[in-house]
Amino acid sequence: MHEEIDVVVIGAGQAGLATSHELGVRGVEHVVLEAESPGSSWAHRWDSFTLVGPNHLVLLPGAPYAGDDPDGFMSREQITGHLEDYASRLTAQVRHETPVRVLRPARDGGYDLETDHGTVRSRVVVVATGAYQRPNLPAAVRSLPPGPACLDVSQYRNPSGLPDGRVLVVGSGQSACQIAEELALAGREVVMACGLAPWFPRRAGGRDVFEWLLDTRFFDQRVGDLPSPAARLGANPQVSGHGGGHDLHFRTLHGLGVRLGGHLVGADDRTVHLAPDLEATLAASDAAHGWLRDIIVAGCARTGRQPPEVPDPDPFSPRPVESLPVRGLAAVVVAAGFRSRYAEWIEVPGLVDEQGFPVHDDGESTAAPDLHFVGVHFLRNRRSALLFGVGDDARATATRIAGRLGLNG
């Protein structure tokens, strides 16, 4: 026996809650199905996790930040609490502990959603399961021998949770840098297997880097503006919100004693091998710093604002680590980004592209009508999955759904 629900939103993170709010504004009756509880994906981050963008950029529709620390950075507990409060004020029912295991087209139209509590049939579905669904494990990680504890970024909690000894951090985006910094400050010996990641000062000219970038077209970039669709999987700029926000990049990590090497190549029983590409990686990171500075200067020219003074990076040539003995390596923390898992549970041929992103037209699947996506990285632009941008996509999707149902959207 199927339960009939005309419109279902899957996920109660910022994307699903924003979509629910906008559907409610337009008079669209619906139900939100959440695998755990609202905002639970944030609760699974490591203990010291904070937002990277300032609190005043939490701009969810109907739930903007209204606290007394607009320039601070919410902890994982604070952002989870913010989303729980948001969910409690929605007009729609939010069903906790209701994971959707399978979504498939129904034979007579609409969709069947298999949950732990039975099957739901819906005419319209919005998938809002988040931008960070599955930690990425590079193929080289699988060659690591047994012995060192190997954790992905979703499993890491704090330095005391790792065995004593040297730690290898794989990756160099925001999460990798923050974890490497925390481990180094805790007195751990840390080696970082570095990948490509841009960097920029946390603050310049008295303003936060996010505020400078919001004056540019950086967050308005669409997939077509990128060098290739695969560039959507690139690392975000290295920066931290921990401790009130501060600079965090290869140079600051090296200054804390973190040893840097090239990307992880693989391992045998005795040795972990890193590629001899650290010099090129650091050069690319500095080039990205220059690119970010250039677009900020161009944005200032358009707005009439005085651009900040951002000098060229100082010369930097640390001695690269090219191999590590397995003996003495206590743990490996893999923080190499995330990938989607839509195709693992949505049974629609042609649903995603080569990188795992939904193939869509303005948020609606081109492979399945009335199947919509919100909260996908670069769905419409670079800000689509962010706390200050997901509301735009939620409004567009809710308007389309309301119009499709003959309501005043």
C-alpha positions, 0 to 999 in steps of 0.5 A: 500500500502506497502513501500518496504525497503530491510533493516530497522534498528529500533532505532537511539540510539547508537546501531542503529546508530552504526549498520547503520554506519557499514551497510553503510561501507559494501554498504548495503542500508537501512533506520533507523526508530526512534520513536523520534530523535537520542539519545532521550532516553538519553534526557529523563534522569533526569536533572543532569544525566551524563555518568558513564564511562569516555568520552574516552570510547565513542567508537562508530564506526566512532564517537569516543569521540574527545573532550578536556575532555577525563577523564570527564563524558558527561552530558545528553545534551552532549551525545544527541548532540554527537549522533545527530551529528553522525546521521547527518553524516551517509549515510542512511536516518534517519526518525525522529518521526517514531515509529514502533508500530507493527512488524510481519512476512509478509505472503510471507516473510520478515516483515511488520512494522506498523508505524504512517506513514504507513506500511513498508515491509522489507526483513531484520530488525535490532531491536536496540531499546536500553537496557533500554526500560521499568522501572521495577516496583516491585510488592510491589510498587503497594501496596503503598497507594494513597497520596505520589507521585510515580515516576519511574526513567524515570519520575524523573527530580530534587529535586524541582520537588518533593513535600516537605517532606520525599522521599523513593528511591526504588532500589540501583543501579547506578541510585538509588544511584545518585538520593538519593545522589542528594536529600540528598545534596538538604536537603531532608530526604531520605530513601533507600529501598536497593537491591543487588548491587556491589560497588568499588572505582571510582579510585584506584592506579591513574586509573578509575575503568573502566580502571582497569576492561577493563584490565580484562575479566569482560566486556567479560563475556557471559551469560554462565559465569554468575551464571544464565541467570537471573543474567543479570538483576542484578545491575551494580556497584554503581558509579557516574560520576557527578561532575567529578566522585566520590565514591558513595555507601551505606557508602557514602550515609549513610554519607550524612544522607540517612537512609538505609533499606531492600528491599520494601515488601509492604504497607498498609494505614498507613505503608510502610514495608521494609524487615529485610534484610539490614545486608545481603544486605550490606554483599553481596555488600561488598563481590562483592567489594572483587570479583571485587578487585580479578578479577582486581588483576588477570587481573594485573597478566596477564598484568604485571601491578602493582595492586592497593591497595584497602583495605577491607571495614571498618565495617558498621552496620547502624541501618536499617529502617524497616517501614515508616509511610505513613503520612509525606512520600511525594514521592517515586522514583522507580529506580529498573532497566529496563526490555525489551518490545520486546514481546509487539510489535514484534509478533513472538512466542518464541521471548524472554526467561523468562527474556525478552531477545531475543533468538538468535544465534549471534544476529539473532533471532532463532524464525524469520530468518533475524530478528536481535538484537543489543544493548541488554544487554549481547547479546554477552557479558557484553559490548554489550549495552555499548558505548565502546562495541556496535560497536563490535556487530554492525560490526558482525551483519552488516557483517552477513547481507551483506553476506546474501545479497551477498555483500562484508561484 
